[in-house]
Amino acid sequence: MSHLENPNPNSSDNALLKRFEQERKDWVAKIQEFSDQLKHISYLGDLMTDVYSQRQIALEYSHTLMEHLIKLNKVIREKKHERYLHYTFNFDVRLDREARESHINNDLSQFLEKKDIVQNHFDYLRETIKTIDNLVFAIKHRIALEEYRRN
């Protein structure tokens, strides 16, 4: 077993996948609730407050995910360099560039998979923020439409 491997490599990734899946379900429910509230003019005041606060929560969380991505990238770069030195100078078999890269990527597969999982969730959250921004725009138009109807 390589010193880079976790004894339970899939358990933490699975937990992360489940957590992110639940978070996506929660965001879908929030967005759906906001859309439903948009139908009723009497809810727009509360909706505006909720939308702005949820946007801020999503924005702060996306920055937290970005920080994790930065840390993961740093670990990957360090481990990649370490494994490169190992396969270049300390490995019993002389490897060409492609074989060395293949061995390195295999050793780092856990880190790369975790990075992909976090990146995917980060991208999802960025799209959620865009959806919330569209809701803010929709609220303004809903108010303008109601004013037009009353005149």
Backbone as CSV, one residue per row, in Angstrom:
resi,resn,N_x,N_y,N_z,CA_x,CA_y,CA_z,C_x,C_y,C_z
1,MET,0.842,-1.183,0.000,0.000,0.000,0.000,0.885,1.244,0.000
2,SER,0.601,2.156,-0.882,1.362,3.390,-0.982,1.079,4.270,0.233
3,HIS,2.051,5.072,0.623,1.856,5.963,1.767,0.867,7.089,1.448
4,LEU,0.482,7.226,0.194,-0.488,8.241,-0.191,-1.923,7.757,-0.043
5,GLU,-2.075,6.460,0.138,-3.423,5.913,0.160,-4.031,6.001,1.551
6,ASN,-5.304,6.263,1.563,-6.101,6.272,2.772,-6.576,4.847,2.995
7,PRO,-6.607,4.322,4.240,-7.084,2.970,4.457,-8.514,2.752,3.944
8,ASN,-9.340,3.762,3.991,-10.708,3.694,3.477,-10.894,4.776,2.422
9,PRO,-10.303,4.604,1.258,-10.293,5.688,0.276,-11.676,6.117,-0.189
10,ASN,-12.596,5.186,-0.301,-13.897,5.534,-0.846,-14.868,6.057,0.199
11,SER,-14.619,5.783,1.480,-15.579,6.182,2.503,-15.707,7.699,2.611
12,SER,-14.588,8.411,2.604,-14.676,9.867,2.716,-15.237,10.480,1.438
13,ASP,-14.874,9.922,0.279,-15.421,10.422,-0.976,-16.916,10.161,-1.058
14,ASN,-17.343,8.988,-0.618,-18.777,8.676,-0.621,-19.541,9.591,0.317
15,ALA,-18.969,9.855,1.479,-19.618,10.770,2.419,-19.721,12.164,1.814
16,LEU,-18.674,12.583,1.135,-18.671,13.890,0.485,-19.710,13.944,-0.633
17,LEU,-19.772,12.889,-1.425,-20.770,12.824,-2.495,-22.188,12.892,-1.936
18,LYS,-22.439,12.163,-0.860,-23.773,12.171,-0.239,-24.093,13.550,0.336
19,ARG,-23.117,14.159,0.964,-23.329,15.501,1.526,-23.660,16.499,0.423
20,PHE,-22.872,16.474,-0.655,-23.107,17.405,-1.750,-24.442,17.125,-2.436
21,GLU,-24.809,15.858,-2.549,-26.096,15.511,-3.150,-27.240,16.092,-2.319
22,GLN,-27.138,15.968,-0.995,-28.173,16.527,-0.123,-28.208,18.051,-0.226
23,GLU,-27.052,18.669,-0.291,-27.003,20.127,-0.435,-27.651,20.564,-1.747
24,ARG,-27.418,19.818,-2.812,-28.052,20.163,-4.090,-29.571,20.024,-3.985
25,LYS,-30.037,18.990,-3.332,-31.479,18.821,-3.134,-32.049,19.982,-2.321
26,ASP,-31.324,20.412,-1.300,-31.773,21.539,-0.476,-31.860,22.819,-1.297
27,TRP,-30.852,23.055,-2.146,-30.873,24.257,-2.981,-32.008,24.204,-4.002
28,VAL,-32.258,23.034,-4.564,-33.371,22.892,-5.510,-34.685,23.223,-4.811
29,ALA,-34.856,22.733,-3.589,-36.085,23.002,-2.830,-36.228,24.497,-2.538
30,LYS,-35.129,25.149,-2.166,-35.175,26.597,-1.894,-35.564,27.377,-3.138
31,ILE,-34.936,27.046,-4.255,-35.225,27.755,-5.505,-36.680,27.531,-5.904
32,GLN,-37.177,26.319,-5.729,-38.572,26.023,-6.048,-39.516,26.811,-5.140
33,GLU,-39.168,26.896,-3.867,-39.970,27.679,-2.922,-39.978,29.158,-3.326
34,PHE,-38.836,29.668,-3.710,-38.771,31.061,-4.159,-39.650,31.274,-5.389
35,SER,-39.595,30.344,-6.310,-40.408,30.453,-7.526,-41.898,30.432,-7.188
36,ASP,-42.278,29.589,-6.242,-43.685,29.524,-5.826,-44.122,30.830,-5.160
37,GLN,-43.258,31.414,-4.345,-43.584,32.678,-3.672,-43.698,33.822,-4.669
38,LEU,-42.993,33.731,-5.760,-43.011,34.779,-6.778,-44.410,34.950,-7.379
39,LYS,-45.215,33.920,-7.295,-46.569,33.953,-7.855,-47.514,34.851,-7.058
40,HIS,-47.187,35.101,-5.794,-48.079,35.853,-4.909,-47.446,37.193,-4.545
41,ILE,-48.101,38.239,-4.927,-47.569,39.588,-4.683,-47.393,39.874,-3.191
42,SER,-48.225,39.281,-2.360,-48.148,39.545,-0.921,-46.889,38.946,-0.288
43,TYR,-46.237,38.008,-0.975,-45.027,37.374,-0.430,-43.737,38.043,-0.898
44,LEU,-43.842,39.019,-1.783,-42.636,39.552,-2.410,-41.670,40.244,-1.438
45,GLY,-42.202,40.898,-0.414,-41.322,41.552,0.559,-40.441,40.536,1.278
46,ASP,-41.062,39.476,1.788,-40.298,38.419,2.453,-39.385,37.699,1.462
47,LEU,-39.895,37.503,0.254,-39.116,36.813,-0.778,-37.828,37.578,-1.084
48,MET,-37.927,38.891,-1.202,-36.733,39.692,-1.498,-35.682,39.507,-0.405
49,THR,-36.114,39.546,0.841,-35.192,39.366,1.958,-34.569,37.976,1.921
50,ASP,-35.412,36.965,1.726,-34.918,35.582,1.699,-33.948,35.353,0.545
51,VAL,-34.284,35.859,-0.620,-33.436,35.650,-1.798,-32.066,36.279,-1.588
52,TYR,-32.030,37.501,-1.084,-30.734,38.158,-0.874,-29.908,37.441,0.197
53,SER,-30.550,36.998,1.271,-29.790,36.310,2.320,-29.291,34.950,1.830
54,GLN,-30.120,34.221,1.062,-29.683,32.931,0.534,-28.582,33.100,-0.512
55,ARG,-28.647,34.183,-1.257,-27.584,34.450,-2.224,-26.256,34.655,-1.502
56,GLN,-26.308,35.401,-0.400,-25.089,35.639,0.371,-24.553,34.341,0.965
57,ILE,-25.441,33.501,1.461,-25.027,32.206,2.008,-24.361,31.373,0.919
58,ALA,-24.968,31.325,-0.254,-24.406,30.557,-1.371,-23.052,31.119,-1.797
59,LEU,-22.952,32.443,-1.812,-21.695,33.082,-2.212,-20.574,32.757,-1.223
60,GLU,-20.868,32.860,0.060,-19.850,32.550,1.068,-19.446,31.079,1.006
61,TYR,-20.421,30.214,0.790,-20.125,28.792,0.698,-19.285,28.493,-0.551
62,SER,-19.581,29.169,-1.654,-18.780,28.952,-2.862,-17.333,29.374,-2.631
63,HIS,-17.131,30.420,-1.842,-15.757,30.844,-1.535,-15.062,29.824,-0.635
64,THR,-15.811,29.216,0.261,-15.243,28.147,1.093,-14.817,26.971,0.222
65,LEU,-15.669,26.611,-0.731,-15.313,25.522,-1.652,-14.087,25.893,-2.476
66,MET,-13.995,27.154,-2.891,-12.841,27.597,-3.660,-11.565,27.469,-2.822
67,GLU,-11.647,27.812,-1.542,-10.489,27.661,-0.658,-10.068,26.195,-0.569
68,HIS,-11.039,25.295,-0.487,-10.723,23.867,-0.451,-10.067,23.424,-1.759
69,LEU,-10.558,23.947,-2.878,-9.950,23.616,-4.166,-8.507,24.095,-4.234
70,ILE,-8.252,25.271,-3.724,-6.884,25.805,-3.724,-5.973,24.911,-2.894
71,LYS,-6.455,24.496,-1.726,-5.662,23.608,-0.872,-5.440,22.257,-1.537
72,LEU,-6.482,21.713,-2.160,-6.337,20.430,-2.855,-5.334,20.536,-4.000
73,ASN,-5.399,21.624,-4.743,-4.444,21.825,-5.844,-3.012,21.892,-5.325
74,LYS,-2.831,22.532,-4.191,-1.498,22.626,-3.602,-0.998,21.242,-3.191
75,VAL,-1.857,20.461,-2.545,-1.478,19.109,-2.144,-1.153,18.269,-3.373
76,ILE,-1.965,18.383,-4.400,-1.737,17.609,-5.628,-0.403,17.982,-6.262
77,ARG,-0.115,19.269,-6.336,1.177,19.691,-6.908,2.351,19.129,-6.093
78,GLU,2.251,19.215,-4.764,3.330,18.719,-3.907,3.496,17.207,-4.052
79,LYS,2.384,16.488,-4.038,2.440,15.028,-4.161,2.938,14.618,-5.547
80,LYS,2.526,15.358,-6.552,2.966,15.054,-7.914,4.486,15.205,-8.019
81,HIS,5.007,16.273,-7.425,6.460,16.492,-7.448,7.167,15.370,-6.678
82,GLU,6.638,15.033,-5.527,7.220,13.968,-4.712,7.238,12.637,-5.477
83,ARG,6.129,12.306,-6.117,6.039,11.045,-6.856,6.918,11.090,-8.110
84,TYR,7.048,12.259,-8.720,7.927,12.402,-9.876,9.365,12.077,-9.470
85,LEU,9.807,12.653,-8.365,11.168,12.379,-7.887,11.331,10.895,-7.557
86,HIS,10.315,10.319,-6.958,10.380,8.897,-6.611,10.543,8.037,-7.864
87,TYR,9.680,8.253,-8.850,9.728,7.413,-10.053,10.920,7.736,-10.953
88,THR,11.512,8.897,-10.791,12.671,9.263,-11.598,13.968,8.731,-10.989
89,PHE,14.103,8.829,-9.650,15.385,8.514,-9.027,15.375,7.298,-8.102
90,ASN,14.239,6.933,-7.541,14.218,5.873,-6.529,13.486,4.603,-6.968
91,PHE,12.985,4.579,-8.156,12.219,3.429,-8.629,13.160,2.445,-9.301
92,ASP,12.924,1.158,-9.067,13.833,0.120,-9.592,13.806,0.008,-11.112
93,VAL,12.687,0.340,-11.707,12.550,0.231,-13.155,12.619,1.623,-13.774
94,ARG,13.356,1.719,-14.848,13.443,3.010,-15.546,12.175,3.179,-16.380
95,LEU,11.491,4.306,-16.174,10.223,4.564,-16.856,10.368,5.703,-17.853
96,ASP,9.671,5.578,-18.982,9.627,6.718,-19.896,8.594,7.715,-19.366
97,ARG,8.486,8.808,-20.023,7.638,9.902,-19.533,6.180,9.471,-19.354
98,GLU,5.629,8.788,-20.356,4.220,8.382,-20.291,3.970,7.405,-19.156
99,ALA,4.857,6.442,-18.985,4.694,5.461,-17.905,4.818,6.130,-16.541
100,ARG,5.769,7.053,-16.431,5.955,7.774,-15.169,4.701,8.583,-14.840
101,GLU,4.161,9.289,-15.829,2.940,10.072,-15.630,1.771,9.168,-15.237
102,SER,1.698,8.016,-15.849,0.636,7.066,-15.530,0.743,6.595,-14.079
103,HIS,1.942,6.271,-13.643,2.154,5.861,-12.246,1.807,6.994,-11.283
104,ILE,2.222,8.189,-11.621,1.952,9.348,-10.759,0.445,9.584,-10.663
105,ASN,-0.232,9.580,-11.802,-1.681,9.794,-11.783,-2.402,8.702,-11.015
106,ASN,-1.898,7.491,-11.117,-2.490,6.398,-10.352,-2.313,6.630,-8.851
107,ASP,-1.123,7.047,-8.453,-0.869,7.330,-7.032,-1.730,8.478,-6.520
108,LEU,-2.018,9.434,-7.388,-2.766,10.622,-6.972,-4.263,10.523,-7.254
109,SER,-4.722,9.383,-7.694,-6.111,9.261,-8.135,-7.119,9.687,-7.066
110,GLN,-6.842,9.368,-5.818,-7.741,9.783,-4.734,-7.869,11.293,-4.643
111,PHE,-6.725,11.960,-4.684,-6.720,13.415,-4.593,-7.405,14.042,-5.808
112,LEU,-7.140,13.480,-6.976,-7.734,14.010,-8.203,-9.245,13.797,-8.211
113,GLU,-9.688,12.657,-7.711,-11.128,12.396,-7.643,-11.806,13.356,-6.667
114,LYS,-11.186,13.558,-5.522,-11.758,14.485,-4.542,-11.821,15.899,-5.115
115,LYS,-10.776,16.280,-5.846,-10.764,17.600,-6.480,-11.918,17.719,-7.474
116,ASP,-12.138,16.671,-8.267,-13.244,16.686,-9.236,-14.594,16.805,-8.538
117,ILE,-14.762,16.120,-7.418,-16.016,16.164,-6.671,-16.272,17.578,-6.163
118,VAL,-15.258,18.181,-5.558,-15.402,19.537,-5.016,-15.599,20.541,-6.154
119,GLN,-14.859,20.386,-7.251,-14.999,21.284,-8.403,-16.408,21.222,-8.973
120,ASN,-16.950,20.033,-9.085,-18.304,19.857,-9.610,-19.323,20.570,-8.717
121,HIS,-19.165,20.433,-7.405,-20.108,21.090,-6.497,-19.929,22.609,-6.533
122,PHE,-18.700,23.053,-6.641,-18.426,24.485,-6.757,-19.112,25.047,-8.008
123,ASP,-18.976,24.341,-9.131,-19.621,24.782,-10.374,-21.140,24.812,-10.223
124,TYR,-21.695,23.807,-9.556,-23.136,23.770,-9.314,-23.568,24.994,-8.501
125,LEU,-22.798,25.307,-7.472,-23.145,26.447,-6.621,-23.056,27.762,-7.388
126,ARG,-22.088,27.895,-8.265,-21.985,29.106,-9.094,-23.234,29.259,-9.962
127,GLU,-23.712,28.159,-10.527,-24.934,28.199,-11.339,-26.157,28.520,-10.469
128,THR,-26.169,28.027,-9.248,-27.261,28.329,-8.321,-27.295,29.820,-8.020
129,ILE,-26.134,30.419,-7.837,-26.057,31.868,-7.593,-26.610,32.626,-8.798
130,LYS,-26.305,32.161,-9.999,-26.858,32.799,-11.199,-28.379,32.680,-11.230
131,THR,-28.889,31.535,-10.821,-30.339,31.348,-10.767,-30.969,32.301,-9.761
132,ILE,-30.330,32.456,-8.622,-30.828,33.396,-7.613,-30.796,34.821,-8.172
133,ASP,-29.745,35.166,-8.881,-29.676,36.488,-9.511,-30.838,36.686,-10.485
134,ASN,-31.172,35.642,-11.219,-32.318,35.720,-12.130,-33.626,35.901,-11.367
135,LEU,-33.722,35.306,-10.189,-34.914,35.496,-9.360,-35.035,36.949,-8.897
136,VAL,-33.913,37.558,-8.550,-33.931,38.974,-8.155,-34.482,39.811,-9.303
137,PHE,-34.023,39.534,-10.505,-34.500,40.219,-11.700,-35.998,39.962,-11.889
138,ALA,-36.430,38.724,-11.651,-37.843,38.359,-11.808,-38.722,39.070,-10.784
139,ILE,-38.211,39.263,-9.583,-38.980,39.969,-8.544,-39.251,41.398,-8.995
140,LYS,-38.228,42.050,-9.522,-38.394,43.428,-9.997,-39.460,43.496,-11.096
141,HIS,-39.400,42.536,-12.008,-40.396,42.520,-13.087,-41.783,42.169,-12.579
142,ARG,-41.852,41.337,-11.575,-43.153,40.974,-10.992,-43.785,42.189,-10.326
143,ILE,-43.005,42.979,-9.635,-43.503,44.207,-9.003,-43.953,45.192,-10.078
144,ALA,-43.150,45.350,-11.136,-43.513,46.255,-12.230,-44.803,45.795,-12.904
145,LEU,-44.975,44.509,-13.079,-46.194,43.964,-13.677,-47.412,44.246,-12.795
146,GLU,-47.237,44.083,-11.517,-48.354,44.341,-10.589,-48.718,45.828,-10.593
147,GLU,-47.718,46.692,-10.630,-47.992,48.126,-10.715,-48.723,48.460,-12.003
148,TYR,-48.336,47.841,-13.103,-49.002,48.050,-14.385,-50.460,47.616,-14.317
149,ARG,-50.717,46.497,-13.701,-52.090,45.984,-13.565,-52.957,46.911,-12.740
150,ARG,-52.369,47.529,-11.726,-53.150,48.402,-10.836,-53.452,49.749,-11.477
151,ASN,-52.672,50.146,-12.442,-52.899,51.446,-13.090,-53.837,51.345,-14.216
